């Protein structure tokens, strides 16, 4: 997959294009990607995704922006896994926000990418002040020679799939519901970095996975599977939160205790897949009480995997 970090001055070859934030790359996004890939194949051209970094809501109102479901790296990995051939990552800044709707089409859709086909969602808007509509895009397509198609929302279990719906289920601890909307268990990836080694002192050594997203869409204690350490996923118990027993006012930390694992993890990149929420975080009176609680969490995690036959 070719990743373009800056719009080229002219297209190298025509594409079938879809445009959006694609946060989470959920089943609705995947349906759009599959259709774009199919339309590209019909025309003998490349499939292409245009996305934005940062998320426009992070740019306009960073204090009110929703928790990200995926980092840019994770998003690109998913798009590549689904078969997308090209991705244009547009830097969303003040200059980009000022691009008028017609200029957006002429400079990016036509000029930079040479789109012959464009697929958008049913709530798609574009250009400065979000003035560009589906009807305006379709009219622009007639002028510039590209086809425009709109894809309606995908539903799962009678529910409209959206990044917002995924966040709501994660925040509520409904991991199965979130997985149904995503098409896979929710996960967070990152490199293992040094921590305060408190887990080791308490008898439960943990991998401290660096978080590249704030705020996080879920918090608590979880049964997880971890990939990145071999061919098979490893079972573990994870804590994602502010660790109220040992710190005050801290930013969220992701710590994972791998069951029955011994080895050096520093510097390794792990993907932590959240399967079941065991409980919310709790502030304990002392470290002894915390250690007992962690022991119960590990027992509950072993029981969870044992019942699954893992």
C-alpha positions in Angstrom: 0.0 0.0 0.0 1.3 3.4 -1.0 0.8 6.1 1.7 0.9 9.7 0.6 1.6 12.2 3.4 1.2 15.2 1.1 -1.1 15.7 -1.9 0.8 15.3 -5.1 0.7 18.2 -7.6 -0.8 15.8 -10.1 -2.2 12.3 -10.1 0.2 9.5 -11.1 -2.8 7.3 -12.1 -6.6 7.4 -11.7 -8.2 6.0 -8.6 -11.6 4.9 -7.2 -11.8 7.0 -4.0 -13.6 7.1 -0.7 -13.2 9.9 1.8 -13.6 10.0 5.6 -12.0 9.9 9.0 -12.4 6.1 9.3 -11.7 6.1 13.1 -11.9 2.5 14.2 -12.3 1.2 10.7 -15.5 -0.5 11.8 -17.8 -2.8 9.7 -19.5 0.2 8.1 -16.1 1.6 7.0 -15.1 -1.9 5.8 -18.3 -2.1 3.7 -17.3 1.2 2.0 -13.7 0.0 1.4 -14.9 -3.3 -0.1 -17.2 -1.4 -2.5 -14.4 1.0 -3.5 -12.1 -2.0 -4.1 -14.8 -3.6 -6.2 -15.4 -0.5 -8.3 -11.6 0.0 -8.8 -11.3 -3.6 -10.1 -14.2 -3.0 -12.5 -12.4 0.0 -13.9 -8.8 -1.4 -13.8 -7.6 1.4 -11.5 -6.3 1.7 -7.9 -8.5 1.9 -4.8 -7.8 4.9 -2.7 -8.8 6.3 0.7 -8.4 10.0 1.7 -8.3 10.5 5.4 -7.3 13.3 7.8 -4.7 13.8 10.6 -5.6 15.0 13.1 -9.3 14.3 13.3 -11.1 17.6 12.4 -12.8 17.7 15.8 -9.4 17.4 17.4 -8.3 20.5 15.5 -11.4 22.7 16.1 -12.1 21.7 19.7 -9.3 19.6 21.2 -10.8 19.7 24.7 -14.1 18.3 23.4 -12.8 15.8 20.8 -13.9 12.2 21.3 -11.5 9.5 22.3 -9.8 8.0 19.3 -10.5 4.4 18.5 -7.3 4.0 16.4 -4.1 5.8 16.0 -3.0 6.8 12.5 -0.6 3.8 12.4 -3.4 1.4 13.4 -5.8 2.9 10.9 -3.2 2.5 8.1 -2.5 -1.1 9.1 -6.2 -2.0 8.9 -6.7 -0.3 5.6 -3.7 -2.2 4.1 -5.0 -5.5 5.6 -8.4 -4.9 3.9 -6.7 -4.4 0.5 -6.6 -0.7 -0.1 -3.9 0.2 -2.6 -3.3 4.0 -1.9 -4.0 6.3 1.0 -3.7 10.1 1.1 -3.3 11.4 4.6 -4.3 15.1 4.6 -2.9 17.2 7.4 -5.9 19.0 8.9 -4.7 22.4 9.9 -6.0 26.0 9.4 -5.0 26.2 5.8 -6.8 22.9 5.0 -9.9 24.0 6.9 -10.1 27.1 4.7 -10.3 25.1 1.4 -13.6 25.9 -0.3 -15.7 23.0 -1.5 -15.0 23.5 -5.2 -11.3 23.9 -4.6 -11.3 20.7 -2.5 -12.7 18.8 -5.5 -10.4 20.5 -8.1 -7.2 20.3 -6.1 -7.5 17.0 -4.2 -10.2 14.8 -5.7 -9.3 15.6 -9.4 -5.9 17.2 -9.4 -4.0 15.2 -6.7 -5.7 11.9 -7.1 -7.3 11.8 -10.5 -10.5 10.2 -9.2 -12.8 8.5 -11.7 -15.2 7.2 -9.0 -16.0 8.6 -5.6 -17.9 6.8 -2.8 -19.1 8.8 0.3 -21.2 8.1 3.3 -24.8 9.3 3.8 -23.7 12.1 6.1 -20.6 13.3 4.1 -19.8 17.0 4.0 -16.7 18.6 2.7 -14.9 22.0 2.2 -14.8 25.1 4.4 -17.7 25.4 6.9 -18.8 21.9 5.6 -20.7 23.6 2.8 -20.0 20.8 0.3 -22.9 18.3 0.0 -23.5 15.1 -1.8 -25.5 16.9 -4.5 -22.7 19.4 -4.9 -20.2 16.6 -5.2 -22.3 14.8 -7.8 -22.6 18.0 -9.8 -18.8 18.5 -9.6 -18.4 14.9 -10.8 -20.4 15.7 -14.0 -18.2 18.7 -14.6 -14.9 16.9 -14.0 -15.7 13.5 -15.3 -16.0 11.2 -12.2 -18.9 9.1 -11.0 -20.3 9.7 -7.5 -22.1 7.1 -5.4 -23.5 7.4 -1.9 -23.5 4.5 0.5 -26.1 4.3 3.2 -25.3 3.4 6.8 -24.7 -0.2 7.8 -26.7 -1.8 10.6 -25.6 -4.5 13.0 -28.3 -6.1 15.2 -30.7 -3.3 14.2 -28.2 -0.6 15.2 -26.5 2.0 12.9 -22.8 1.4 12.9 -20.7 4.5 13.8 -17.5 5.4 15.6 -19.7 7.1 18.2 -21.7 3.9 18.8 -18.4 1.9 19.2 -17.2 4.5 21.8 -20.5 4.3 23.7 -20.2 0.5 24.0 -16.6 0.6 25.1 -17.3 3.2 27.7 -20.1 1.0 29.1 -17.8 -2.0 29.2 -19.9 -3.8 26.5 -17.0 -5.3 24.7 -18.9 -7.9 22.8 -21.2 -5.2 21.4 -18.2 -3.0 20.4 -16.6 -6.0 18.7 -19.8 -6.7 16.7 -19.6 -3.1 15.4 -15.9 -3.2 14.7 -15.9 -6.7 13.2 -13.1 -7.6 15.7 -12.3 -7.1 19.4 -11.2 -3.6 20.2 -7.4 -3.3 20.6 -4.7 -0.8 21.5 -1.2 -1.1 20.2 2.1 0.3 21.5 5.6 -0.3 22.5 6.5 -1.6 26.0 8.3 1.2 27.9 9.8 1.4 31.4 7.5 1.8 34.3 7.8 2.1 38.1 8.0 -1.8 38.4 5.3 -1.7 41.0 3.6 -4.8 39.5 6.8 -6.8 39.9 7.1 -5.7 43.5 3.5 -6.9 44.1 4.3 -10.3 42.4 2.5 -9.6 39.1 5.0 -8.1 36.6 3.4 -6.1 33.9 4.3 -4.7 30.5 3.7 -0.9 30.4 2.3 -0.2 26.9 2.8 3.4 25.8 -0.5 5.1 25.0 -0.5 7.4 22.0 -4.1 8.5 22.4 -5.7 10.7 25.1 -8.4 10.4 26.3 -8.9 6.6 26.0 -12.3 5.2 25.1 -12.5 2.6 28.0 -11.1 2.2 31.4 -11.0 -0.7 33.9 -9.6 -4.1 34.4 -9.9 -6.6 31.5 -9.2 -10.1 30.3 -7.1 -9.6 27.1 -5.2 -11.3 24.4 -1.8 -10.0 23.3 -0.3 -10.4 19.9 3.2 -9.4 18.7 5.2 -12.0 20.7 4.9 -15.0 18.4 2.5 -16.8 16.2 -0.2 -17.4 18.8 -1.9 -14.7 21.0 -1.1 -14.8 24.7 -3.6 -14.5 27.5 -3.3 -11.7 30.0 -5.0 -9.4 32.5 -4.8 -5.7 31.8 -5.4 -2.5 33.7 -6.2 0.6 31.7 -6.7 3.6 33.9 -5.2 6.2 36.3 -4.2 3.8 39.1 -5.9 5.7 41.9 -4.3 3.6 44.7 -0.7 4.6 43.8 -1.1 8.0 42.1 -3.3 11.1 42.1 -4.3 13.0 39.0 -2.3 10.8 36.7 -2.9 10.2 33.0 -4.2 6.7 32.0 -1.7 3.9 31.8 -2.1 0.5 30.1 -0.4 -2.3 32.0 -0.6 -6.0 31.0 0.2 -9.0 33.1 0.8 -12.0 30.7 -0.2 -15.3 32.2 2.5 -17.9 32.3 5.0 -15.8 30.4 8.6 -15.1 31.1 10.9 -13.0 29.0 12.1 -9.5 28.2 9.5 -7.2 26.7 11.0 -3.7 26.7 10.9 -2.2 23.3 8.6 -4.8 21.8 5.4 -3.6 20.0 2.3 -5.3 21.3 -1.3 -5.2 20.3 -3.7 -5.6 23.3 -7.1 -7.0 22.4 -9.8 -6.4 25.0 -12.1 -9.4 25.4 -14.0 -9.0 28.7 -14.3 -6.2 31.3 -13.8 -7.7 34.8 -14.4 -4.6 36.8 -14.0 -0.9 37.2 -10.9 0.6 38.7 -11.0 1.1 42.5 -8.9 3.0 45.0 -7.7 0.6 47.7 -6.6 1.5 51.3 -3.1 0.1 50.9 -0.8 -1.9 48.6 -1.7 -5.1 50.3 -5.3 -4.7 49.4 -4.3 -3.8 45.9 -2.2 -7.0 45.6 -5.2 -9.1 46.8 -7.4 -7.5 44.2 -4.9 -8.1 41.4 -4.7 -11.7 42.5 -8.4 -12.1 42.1 -8.3 -10.4 38.7 -5.7 -12.9 37.5 -7.8 -15.7 38.8 -10.9 -14.3 37.1 -8.9 -14.0 33.9 -7.7 -17.6 34.1 -11.2 -18.7 34.6 -12.4 -16.7 31.6 -10.0 -18.3 29.3 -10.5 -21.8 30.8 -14.2 -21.5 30.1 -13.5 -20.5 26.5 -11.3 -23.6 26.2 -8.1 -21.5 25.7 
